[in-house]
Amino acid sequence: MKQTPIKAIRLRKRITQEELSRLTNYTQGYVSFVESGKRVPSYDNLVVFAEALNCTVEELSEGAPKNGIVEAISTEVSGLSQIELEKTLDYIQVLKRGRR
């Protein structure tokens, strides 16, 4: 199984899960779940991991399992109003145009 970017960067920097747990103020269990792909961290949590690992959020999110991200997005938008959903769709379209 391929390592998640968080685990790969942590190992490359020779940081233990326990140390990463202390640096992020997350439990070691949460760190383990994220590294194993059992949990998909929110963007805010990725920022915390990036700061602790002295890297960018983009480095941590490369190769993230797409289905987990889609599921997380679906959960986040479920309570939005029609107007908020339309704004979200507009933002997604802007992001996609920026890739071209």
KOLLUMNU-854094 format. One record per atom (N, C-alpha, C): residue number from 1; residue in three letters; atom name; x, y, z. Coordinates in pm, whole numbers, plus 50000, padded with zeros to 5 digits. Example, Ala and Ser with C-alpha at 12.3 -4.5 7.8 and 13.67 -1.06 7.14 Angstrom:
% residues 2
+-----+-----+------+-------+-------+-------+
|   n | res | atom |     X |     Y |     Z |
+-----+-----+------+-------+-------+-------+
|   1 | ala |    N | 51319 | 49431 | 50780 |
|   1 | ala |   CA | 51230 | 49550 | 50780 |
|   1 | ala |    C | 51320 | 49670 | 50780 |
|   2 | ser |    N | 51285 | 49775 | 50708 |
|   2 | ser |   CA | 51367 | 49894 | 50714 |
|   2 | ser |    C | 51290 | 50003 | 50787 |
+-----+-----+------+-------+-------+-------+
This chain:
% residues 100
+-----+-----+------+-------+-------+-------+
|   n | res | atom |     X |     Y |     Z |
+-----+-----+------+-------+-------+-------+
|   1 | met |    N | 50084 | 49881 | 50000 |
|   1 | met |   CA | 50000 | 50000 | 50000 |
|   1 | met |    C | 50088 | 50124 | 50000 |
|   2 | lys |    N | 50052 | 50222 | 49919 |
|   2 | lys |   CA | 50129 | 50345 | 49907 |
|   2 | lys |    C | 50114 | 50430 | 50034 |
|   3 | gln |    N | 50223 | 50490 | 50077 |
|   3 | gln |   CA | 50219 | 50577 | 50194 |
|   3 | gln |    C | 50145 | 50706 | 50162 |
|   4 | thr |    N | 50074 | 50756 | 50260 |
|   4 | thr |   CA | 50013 | 50887 | 50243 |
|   4 | thr |    C | 50125 | 50992 | 50248 |
|   5 | pro |    N | 50103 | 51108 | 50185 |
|   5 | pro |   CA | 50206 | 51212 | 50187 |
|   5 | pro |    C | 50244 | 51255 | 50329 |
|   6 | ile |    N | 50148 | 51259 | 50419 |
|   6 | ile |   CA | 50180 | 51300 | 50557 |
|   6 | ile |    C | 50279 | 51202 | 50619 |
|   7 | lys |    N | 50253 | 51073 | 50602 |
|   7 | lys |   CA | 50344 | 50973 | 50659 |
|   7 | lys |    C | 50480 | 50978 | 50590 |
|   8 | ala |    N | 50481 | 50991 | 50459 |
|   8 | ala |   CA | 50607 | 50995 | 50385 |
|   8 | ala |    C | 50693 | 51113 | 50428 |
|   9 | ile |    N | 50631 | 51229 | 50442 |
|   9 | ile |   CA | 50707 | 51348 | 50483 |
|   9 | ile |    C | 50752 | 51334 | 50627 |
|  10 | arg |    N | 50665 | 51281 | 50713 |
|  10 | arg |   CA | 50703 | 51262 | 50853 |
|  10 | arg |    C | 50824 | 51170 | 50865 |
|  11 | leu |    N | 50822 | 51060 | 50791 |
|  11 | leu |   CA | 50933 | 50965 | 50796 |
|  11 | leu |    C | 51061 | 51027 | 50737 |
|  12 | arg |    N | 51045 | 51101 | 50628 |
|  12 | arg |   CA | 51161 | 51165 | 50566 |
|  12 | arg |    C | 51227 | 51264 | 50662 |
|  13 | lys |    N | 51147 | 51328 | 50745 |
|  13 | lys |   CA | 51200 | 51426 | 50840 |
|  13 | lys |    C | 51237 | 51361 | 50974 |
|  14 | arg |    N | 51223 | 51228 | 50979 |
|  14 | arg |   CA | 51258 | 51150 | 51098 |
|  14 | arg |    C | 51184 | 51198 | 51223 |
|  15 | ile |    N | 51053 | 51217 | 51206 |
|  15 | ile |   CA | 50967 | 51257 | 51316 |
|  15 | ile |    C | 50878 | 51137 | 51348 |
|  16 | thr |    N | 50864 | 51105 | 51476 |
|  16 | thr |   CA | 50777 | 50995 | 51516 |
|  16 | thr |    C | 50632 | 51041 | 51516 |
|  17 | gln |    N | 50541 | 50944 | 51515 |
|  17 | gln |   CA | 50399 | 50978 | 51525 |
|  17 | gln |    C | 50372 | 51050 | 51657 |
|  18 | glu |    N | 50438 | 51005 | 51762 |
|  18 | glu |   CA | 50419 | 51067 | 51893 |
|  18 | glu |    C | 50462 | 51215 | 51889 |
|  19 | glu |    N | 50575 | 51242 | 51825 |
|  19 | glu |   CA | 50622 | 51379 | 51815 |
|  19 | glu |    C | 50528 | 51463 | 51729 |
|  20 | leu |    N | 50481 | 51407 | 51618 |
|  20 | leu |   CA | 50386 | 51480 | 51533 |
|  20 | leu |    C | 50258 | 51507 | 51609 |
|  21 | ser |    N | 50218 | 51413 | 51691 |
|  21 | ser |   CA | 50100 | 51430 | 51775 |
|  21 | ser |    C | 50118 | 51549 | 51868 |
|  22 | arg |    N | 50234 | 51560 | 51929 |
|  22 | arg |   CA | 50263 | 51673 | 52019 |
|  22 | arg |    C | 50267 | 51805 | 51942 |
|  23 | leu |    N | 50329 | 51804 | 51823 |
|  23 | leu |   CA | 50342 | 51926 | 51744 |
|  23 | leu |    C | 50208 | 51978 | 51694 |
|  24 | thr |    N | 50114 | 51889 | 51671 |
|  24 | thr |   CA | 49984 | 51927 | 51615 |
|  24 | thr |    C | 49874 | 51940 | 51720 |
|  25 | asn |    N | 49900 | 51887 | 51839 |
|  25 | asn |   CA | 49798 | 51877 | 51944 |
|  25 | asn |    C | 49684 | 51784 | 51905 |
|  26 | tyr |    N | 49710 | 51690 | 51814 |
|  26 | tyr |   CA | 49614 | 51586 | 51779 |
|  26 | tyr |    C | 49658 | 51459 | 51852 |
|  27 | thr |    N | 49563 | 51370 | 51875 |
|  27 | thr |   CA | 49600 | 51245 | 51940 |
|  27 | thr |    C | 49683 | 51160 | 51844 |
|  28 | gln |    N | 49762 | 51072 | 51901 |
|  28 | gln |   CA | 49842 | 50983 | 51818 |
|  28 | gln |    C | 49749 | 50892 | 51736 |
|  29 | gly |    N | 49635 | 50859 | 51793 |
|  29 | gly |   CA | 49537 | 50776 | 51719 |
|  29 | gly |    C | 49486 | 50847 | 51595 |
|  30 | tyr |    N | 49460 | 50979 | 51607 |
|  30 | tyr |   CA | 49413 | 51056 | 51491 |
|  30 | tyr |    C | 49523 | 51062 | 51385 |
|  31 | val |    N | 49645 | 51088 | 51429 |
|  31 | val |   CA | 49758 | 51092 | 51335 |
|  31 | val |    C | 49770 | 50959 | 51263 |
|  32 | ser |    N | 49757 | 50850 | 51336 |
|  32 | ser |   CA | 49765 | 50717 | 51277 |
|  32 | ser |    C | 49654 | 50693 | 51175 |
|  33 | phe |    N | 49532 | 50732 | 51210 |
|  33 | phe |   CA | 49420 | 50716 | 51117 |
|  33 | phe |    C | 49441 | 50797 | 50990 |
|  34 | val |    N | 49490 | 50919 | 51003 |
|  34 | val |   CA | 49515 | 51004 | 50886 |
|  34 | val |    C | 49624 | 50941 | 50800 |
|  35 | glu |    N | 49730 | 50896 | 50863 |
|  35 | glu |   CA | 49842 | 50836 | 50788 |
|  35 | glu |    C | 49801 | 50706 | 50718 |
|  36 | ser |    N | 49708 | 50634 | 50775 |
|  36 | ser |   CA | 49665 | 50508 | 50714 |
|  36 | ser |    C | 49556 | 50528 | 50610 |
|  37 | gly |    N | 49506 | 50651 | 50598 |
|  37 | gly |   CA | 49400 | 50679 | 50502 |
|  37 | gly |    C | 49261 | 50648 | 50555 |
|  38 | lys |    N | 49250 | 50612 | 50683 |
|  38 | lys |   CA | 49119 | 50582 | 50741 |
|  38 | lys |    C | 49040 | 50708 | 50772 |
|  39 | arg |    N | 49109 | 50821 | 50783 |
|  39 | arg |   CA | 49045 | 50951 | 50805 |
|  39 | arg |    C | 49102 | 51048 | 50703 |
|  40 | val |    N | 49017 | 51135 | 50651 |
|  40 | val |   CA | 49061 | 51241 | 50560 |
|  40 | val |    C | 49057 | 51371 | 50638 |
|  41 | pro |    N | 49174 | 51432 | 50660 |
|  41 | pro |   CA | 49175 | 51555 | 50740 |
|  41 | pro |    C | 49109 | 51671 | 50665 |
|  42 | ser |    N | 49047 | 51759 | 50742 |
|  42 | ser |   CA | 48990 | 51880 | 50683 |
|  42 | ser |    C | 49105 | 51969 | 50635 |
|  43 | tyr |    N | 49070 | 52070 | 50559 |
|  43 | tyr |   CA | 49173 | 52164 | 50511 |
|  43 | tyr |    C | 49243 | 52229 | 50630 |
|  44 | asp |    N | 49165 | 52268 | 50731 |
|  44 | asp |   CA | 49225 | 52331 | 50850 |
|  44 | asp |    C | 49324 | 52237 | 50918 |
|  45 | asn |    N | 49291 | 52109 | 50926 |
|  45 | asn |   CA | 49383 | 52013 | 50986 |
|  45 | asn |    C | 49506 | 51994 | 50899 |
|  46 | leu |    N | 49489 | 51997 | 50766 |
|  46 | leu |   CA | 49606 | 51989 | 50678 |
|  46 | leu |    C | 49700 | 52106 | 50701 |
|  47 | val |    N | 49644 | 52224 | 50727 |
|  47 | val |   CA | 49727 | 52342 | 50755 |
|  47 | val |    C | 49811 | 52317 | 50880 |
|  48 | val |    N | 49748 | 52260 | 50982 |
|  48 | val |   CA | 49820 | 52230 | 51107 |
|  48 | val |    C | 49931 | 52128 | 51082 |
|  49 | phe |    N | 49901 | 52022 | 51005 |
|  49 | phe |   CA | 50003 | 51923 | 50972 |
|  49 | phe |    C | 50116 | 51987 | 50892 |
|  50 | ala |    N | 50081 | 52072 | 50797 |
|  50 | ala |   CA | 50183 | 52137 | 50713 |
|  50 | ala |    C | 50276 | 52224 | 50799 |
|  51 | glu |    N | 50219 | 52298 | 50891 |
|  51 | glu |   CA | 50302 | 52381 | 50980 |
|  51 | glu |    C | 50394 | 52294 | 51065 |
|  52 | ala |    N | 50340 | 52185 | 51119 |
|  52 | ala |   CA | 50419 | 52096 | 51204 |
|  52 | ala |    C | 50531 | 52028 | 51126 |
|  53 | leu |    N | 50505 | 51997 | 50999 |
|  53 | leu |   CA | 50603 | 51926 | 50916 |
|  53 | leu |    C | 50687 | 52021 | 50831 |
|  54 | asn |    N | 50661 | 52151 | 50845 |
|  54 | asn |   CA | 50735 | 52252 | 50770 |
|  54 | asn |    C | 50731 | 52225 | 50619 |
|  55 | cys |    N | 50607 | 52211 | 50568 |
|  55 | cys |   CA | 50587 | 52188 | 50426 |
|  55 | cys |    C | 50458 | 52259 | 50385 |
|  56 | thr |    N | 50416 | 52242 | 50262 |
|  56 | thr |   CA | 50294 | 52307 | 50215 |
|  56 | thr |    C | 50175 | 52212 | 50222 |
|  57 | val |    N | 50057 | 52270 | 50224 |
|  57 | val |   CA | 49935 | 52190 | 50222 |
|  57 | val |    C | 49930 | 52109 | 50093 |
|  58 | glu |    N | 49976 | 52169 | 49984 |
|  58 | glu |   CA | 49975 | 52099 | 49855 |
|  58 | glu |    C | 50059 | 51971 | 49860 |
|  59 | glu |    N | 50174 | 51979 | 49926 |
|  59 | glu |   CA | 50258 | 51860 | 49939 |
|  59 | glu |    C | 50185 | 51749 | 50015 |
|  60 | leu |    N | 50107 | 51788 | 50115 |
|  60 | leu |   CA | 50036 | 51690 | 50197 |
|  60 | leu |    C | 49913 | 51632 | 50128 |
|  61 | ser |    N | 49856 | 51706 | 50036 |
|  61 | ser |   CA | 49733 | 51658 | 49973 |
|  61 | ser |    C | 49756 | 51588 | 49841 |
|  62 | glu |    N | 49880 | 51585 | 49792 |
|  62 | glu |   CA | 49909 | 51512 | 49668 |
|  62 | glu |    C | 49880 | 51365 | 49687 |
|  63 | gly |    N | 49809 | 51310 | 49592 |
|  63 | gly |   CA | 49780 | 51167 | 49597 |
|  63 | gly |    C | 49677 | 51127 | 49700 |
|  64 | ala |    N | 49607 | 51224 | 49759 |
|  64 | ala |   CA | 49504 | 51190 | 49857 |
|  64 | ala |    C | 49394 | 51110 | 49787 |
|  65 | pro |    N | 49340 | 51013 | 49856 |
|  65 | pro |   CA | 49235 | 50932 | 49793 |
|  65 | pro |    C | 49116 | 51020 | 49756 |
|  66 | lys |    N | 49085 | 51023 | 49627 |
|  66 | lys |   CA | 48982 | 51113 | 49577 |
|  66 | lys |    C | 48846 | 51082 | 49636 |
|  67 | asn |    N | 48815 | 50955 | 49656 |
|  67 | asn |   CA | 48683 | 50922 | 49710 |
|  67 | asn |    C | 48665 | 50978 | 49850 |
|  68 | gly |    N | 48768 | 50980 | 49930 |
|  68 | gly |   CA | 48760 | 51037 | 50065 |
|  68 | gly |    C | 48738 | 51187 | 50060 |
|  69 | ile |    N | 48801 | 51253 | 49966 |
|  69 | ile |   CA | 48784 | 51397 | 49952 |
|  69 | ile |    C | 48643 | 51429 | 49903 |
|  70 | val |    N | 48596 | 51354 | 49806 |
|  70 | val |   CA | 48461 | 51376 | 49755 |
|  70 | val |    C | 48359 | 51354 | 49866 |
|  71 | glu |    N | 48380 | 51251 | 49946 |
|  71 | glu |   CA | 48291 | 51224 | 50058 |
|  71 | glu |    C | 48293 | 51339 | 50159 |
|  72 | ala |    N | 48412 | 51391 | 50187 |
|  72 | ala |   CA | 48424 | 51503 | 50281 |
|  72 | ala |    C | 48354 | 51627 | 50227 |
|  73 | ile |    N | 48370 | 51654 | 50098 |
|  73 | ile |   CA | 48303 | 51769 | 50036 |
|  73 | ile |    C | 48152 | 51751 | 50043 |
|  74 | ser |    N | 48106 | 51632 | 50012 |
|  74 | ser |   CA | 47963 | 51604 | 50016 |
|  74 | ser |    C | 47906 | 51629 | 50155 |
|  75 | thr |    N | 47978 | 51588 | 50257 |
|  75 | thr |   CA | 47934 | 51610 | 50395 |
|  75 | thr |    C | 47929 | 51758 | 50427 |
|  76 | glu |    N | 48031 | 51831 | 50383 |
|  76 | glu |   CA | 48038 | 51974 | 50413 |
|  76 | glu |    C | 47927 | 52054 | 50346 |
|  77 | val |    N | 47890 | 52018 | 50224 |
|  77 | val |   CA | 47790 | 52098 | 50151 |
|  77 | val |    C | 47647 | 52057 | 50182 |
|  78 | ser |    N | 47628 | 51948 | 50254 |
|  78 | ser |   CA | 47492 | 51896 | 50275 |
|  78 | ser |    C | 47399 | 51995 | 50345 |
|  79 | gly |    N | 47451 | 52081 | 50429 |
|  79 | gly |   CA | 47366 | 52175 | 50501 |
|  79 | gly |    C | 47360 | 52314 | 50442 |
|  80 | leu |    N | 47418 | 52334 | 50325 |
|  80 | leu |   CA | 47421 | 52467 | 50265 |
|  80 | leu |    C | 47288 | 52503 | 50199 |
|  81 | ser |    N | 47261 | 52632 | 50196 |
|  81 | ser |   CA | 47141 | 52681 | 50128 |
|  81 | ser |    C | 47163 | 52676 | 49977 |
|  82 | gln |    N | 47056 | 52699 | 49903 |
|  82 | gln |   CA | 47066 | 52701 | 49756 |
|  82 | gln |    C | 47167 | 52805 | 49709 |
|  83 | ile |    N | 47164 | 52923 | 49767 |
|  83 | ile |   CA | 47256 | 53030 | 49726 |
|  83 | ile |    C | 47401 | 52990 | 49758 |
|  84 | glu |    N | 47422 | 52932 | 49876 |
|  84 | glu |   CA | 47557 | 52888 | 49913 |
|  84 | glu |    C | 47606 | 52778 | 49820 |
|  85 | leu |    N | 47517 | 52687 | 49782 |
|  85 | leu |   CA | 47554 | 52581 | 49689 |
|  85 | leu |    C | 47593 | 52639 | 49553 |
|  86 | glu |    N | 47518 | 52738 | 49507 |
|  86 | glu |   CA | 47550 | 52802 | 49379 |
|  86 | glu |    C | 47686 | 52872 | 49386 |
|  87 | lys |    N | 47714 | 52939 | 49496 |
|  87 | lys |   CA | 47844 | 53004 | 49514 |
|  87 | lys |    C | 47956 | 52900 | 49517 |
|  88 | thr |    N | 47929 | 52788 | 49581 |
|  88 | thr |   CA | 48028 | 52681 | 49587 |
|  88 | thr |    C | 48057 | 52627 | 49448 |
|  89 | leu |    N | 47953 | 52605 | 49370 |
|  89 | leu |   CA | 47969 | 52558 | 49233 |
|  89 | leu |    C | 48048 | 52659 | 49150 |
|  90 | asp |    N | 48017 | 52787 | 49167 |
|  90 | asp |   CA | 48092 | 52893 | 49096 |
|  90 | asp |    C | 48241 | 52885 | 49132 |
|  91 | tyr |    N | 48270 | 52867 | 49259 |
|  91 | tyr |   CA | 48408 | 52860 | 49305 |
|  91 | tyr |    C | 48479 | 52739 | 49244 |
|  92 | ile |    N | 48411 | 52626 | 49240 |
|  92 | ile |   CA | 48470 | 52505 | 49180 |
|  92 | ile |    C | 48502 | 52529 | 49033 |
|  93 | gln |    N | 48411 | 52595 | 48964 |
|  93 | gln |   CA | 48435 | 52625 | 48821 |
|  93 | gln |    C | 48553 | 52718 | 48803 |
|  94 | val |    N | 48570 | 52816 | 48892 |
|  94 | val |   CA | 48687 | 52905 | 48886 |
|  94 | val |    C | 48815 | 52825 | 48908 |
|  95 | leu |    N | 48813 | 52734 | 49004 |
|  95 | leu |   CA | 48930 | 52650 | 49030 |
|  95 | leu |    C | 48966 | 52567 | 48907 |
|  96 | lys |    N | 48867 | 52509 | 48844 |
|  96 | lys |   CA | 48891 | 52426 | 48726 |
|  96 | lys |    C | 48946 | 52508 | 48609 |
|  97 | arg |    N | 48894 | 52630 | 48592 |
|  97 | arg |   CA | 48947 | 52717 | 48485 |
|  97 | arg |    C | 49092 | 52754 | 48511 |
|  98 | gly |    N | 49129 | 52769 | 48637 |
|  98 | gly |   CA | 49265 | 52805 | 48672 |
|  98 | gly |    C | 49367 | 52696 | 48640 |
|  99 | arg |    N | 49321 | 52574 | 48623 |
|  99 | arg |   CA | 49412 | 52463 | 48590 |
|  99 | arg |    C | 49449 | 52461 | 48444 |
| 100 | arg |    N | 49371 | 52524 | 48360 |
| 100 | arg |   CA | 49393 | 52518 | 48216 |
| 100 | arg |    C | 49509 | 52601 | 48172 |
+-----+-----+------+-------+-------+-------+
